[in-house]
Amino acid sequence: MMKGMIVKNMSFKVGQKMTVVGIPKPDATNFAVNIGPNEQEITMHINPRFNAHGDENTVVCNSYQGGNWCEEQRETAFPFHQGEEFKIVIEFTPSEFLVTLSDGSTITFPNRMGAEKYTHISFDGEVRIISFEIK
């Protein structure tokens, strides 16, 4: 996995919202936003794929636990465009992540690890992050 920007020791807790604004590179194939307890595990992996891993214009969500990817969840909404700004808002509830994309479409993804706080957030792939905020 390509390593991009990593934010460590910043708490993302139940009840908070994370807002990410970025621009995929003009020739981007995919990028990812990852939330987890450490560098080895990811509880929420959001991976918009323009043309990668056999998918076109698909958002794939997943978790990475114990050295293995879990069951993928594919979404049909794809409001992302290469070279154009996007906004992703992730609301953290005790049981799930409620993700709102730029066009207002939503994704619900379970909090598979069940923690009430995660401290490792990373951004991978062909994207430039403009702003990142937790409230």
C-alpha positions as CSV (number, residue, x, y, z in Angstrom):
1,M,0.0,0.0,0.0
2,M,1.3,3.4,-0.9
3,K,2.0,5.5,2.2
4,G,0.9,9.1,2.2
5,M,0.1,11.5,5.0
6,I,-0.1,9.9,8.5
7,V,-1.7,11.5,11.5
8,K,-0.7,9.8,14.8
9,N,-1.9,10.3,18.4
10,M,-4.9,12.4,17.4
11,S,-8.0,11.1,19.0
12,F,-11.1,10.4,16.9
13,K,-13.8,9.5,19.4
14,V,-17.4,8.4,19.3
15,G,-19.6,11.4,18.8
16,Q,-17.1,13.3,16.7
17,K,-17.0,14.1,13.0
18,M,-14.0,14.1,10.8
19,T,-14.0,16.2,7.6
20,V,-11.5,15.6,4.9
21,V,-11.1,17.8,1.8
22,G,-8.8,16.8,-1.0
23,I,-8.1,16.7,-4.7
24,P,-7.3,13.4,-6.5
25,K,-4.4,13.8,-8.9
26,P,-5.5,14.3,-12.6
27,D,-4.3,10.8,-13.4
28,A,-5.3,9.1,-10.1
29,T,-6.3,5.5,-10.1
30,N,-7.3,5.4,-6.5
31,F,-6.7,6.8,-3.0
32,A,-7.7,5.8,0.6
33,V,-8.6,7.3,3.9
34,N,-7.8,4.9,6.8
35,I,-8.8,5.1,10.5
36,G,-7.5,2.6,13.1
37,P,-5.8,2.0,16.4
38,N,-2.3,1.8,15.0
39,E,-0.2,1.4,11.9
40,Q,-0.9,-2.3,11.6
41,E,-4.7,-2.3,11.8
42,I,-7.5,-0.3,10.0
43,T,-11.0,-0.3,11.3
44,M,-12.3,1.9,8.5
45,H,-10.7,2.0,5.0
46,I,-12.5,4.1,2.4
47,N,-11.0,3.5,-1.0
48,P,-12.4,5.5,-4.0
49,R,-11.2,3.7,-7.1
50,F,-11.3,5.4,-10.5
51,N,-9.7,2.4,-12.1
52,A,-7.8,0.1,-9.7
53,H,-7.9,-3.5,-8.5
54,G,-10.5,-4.4,-11.2
55,D,-12.9,-1.7,-10.1
56,E,-14.0,1.4,-12.0
57,N,-15.7,4.4,-10.3
58,T,-16.4,2.4,-7.1
59,V,-15.9,3.2,-3.5
60,V,-14.7,0.2,-1.6
61,C,-14.8,0.1,2.3
62,N,-13.1,-2.5,4.4
63,S,-11.1,-3.3,7.6
64,Y,-7.6,-4.7,8.0
65,Q,-7.2,-6.9,11.1
66,G,-4.7,-9.4,12.2
67,G,-2.7,-9.1,8.9
68,N,-5.8,-9.8,6.7
69,W,-8.4,-7.7,4.8
70,C,-11.9,-8.5,5.9
71,E,-15.1,-8.5,3.8
72,E,-15.3,-5.6,1.3
73,Q,-18.3,-3.4,1.1
74,R,-18.8,-1.8,-2.4
75,E,-20.8,1.4,-2.9
76,T,-22.5,2.6,-6.1
77,A,-22.3,6.3,-5.3
78,F,-19.1,7.8,-6.8
79,P,-19.0,11.6,-6.7
80,F,-15.3,11.7,-7.2
81,H,-13.5,13.3,-10.2
82,Q,-9.8,13.2,-11.0
83,G,-8.3,16.7,-10.4
84,E,-11.5,18.0,-8.7
85,E,-12.0,18.8,-5.0
86,F,-14.0,16.4,-2.9
87,K,-15.3,16.5,0.7
88,I,-15.8,13.4,2.9
89,V,-17.5,13.7,6.4
90,I,-17.2,10.7,8.7
91,E,-19.4,10.7,11.8
92,F,-18.3,8.2,14.4
93,T,-21.1,6.4,16.4
94,P,-20.6,3.6,18.9
95,S,-21.6,1.0,16.3
96,E,-20.7,2.4,12.9
97,F,-19.2,5.1,10.8
98,L,-21.7,7.3,8.9
99,V,-19.9,8.7,5.8
100,T,-21.3,11.6,3.7
101,L,-19.8,12.2,0.3
102,S,-19.6,15.4,-1.7
103,D,-22.9,14.8,-3.5
104,G,-24.8,14.1,-0.2
105,S,-24.8,10.3,-0.7
106,T,-24.1,8.3,2.4
107,I,-22.2,5.1,3.3
108,T,-22.8,3.2,6.6
109,F,-19.9,1.0,7.7
110,P,-19.7,-1.0,10.9
111,N,-17.2,-0.2,13.7
112,R,-15.8,-3.7,13.4
113,M,-13.2,-3.3,16.1
114,G,-15.7,-1.8,18.5
115,A,-13.4,0.8,20.0
116,E,-14.7,4.2,21.2
117,K,-11.5,6.0,20.1
118,Y,-9.0,5.6,17.3
119,T,-5.7,7.4,17.1
120,H,-4.2,6.6,13.7
121,I,-5.4,8.2,10.5
122,S,-3.7,7.9,7.2
123,F,-4.2,9.0,3.6
124,D,-2.7,6.9,0.9
125,G,-2.6,6.9,-2.9
126,E,-2.9,9.6,-5.5
127,V,-4.5,12.5,-3.6
128,R,-3.5,15.8,-2.1
129,I,-5.2,16.5,1.2
130,I,-6.2,20.2,1.5
131,S,-7.8,20.1,5.0
132,F,-8.5,17.7,7.7
133,E,-10.5,18.5,10.8
134,I,-12.1,16.6,13.8
135,K,-14.8,18.3,15.7
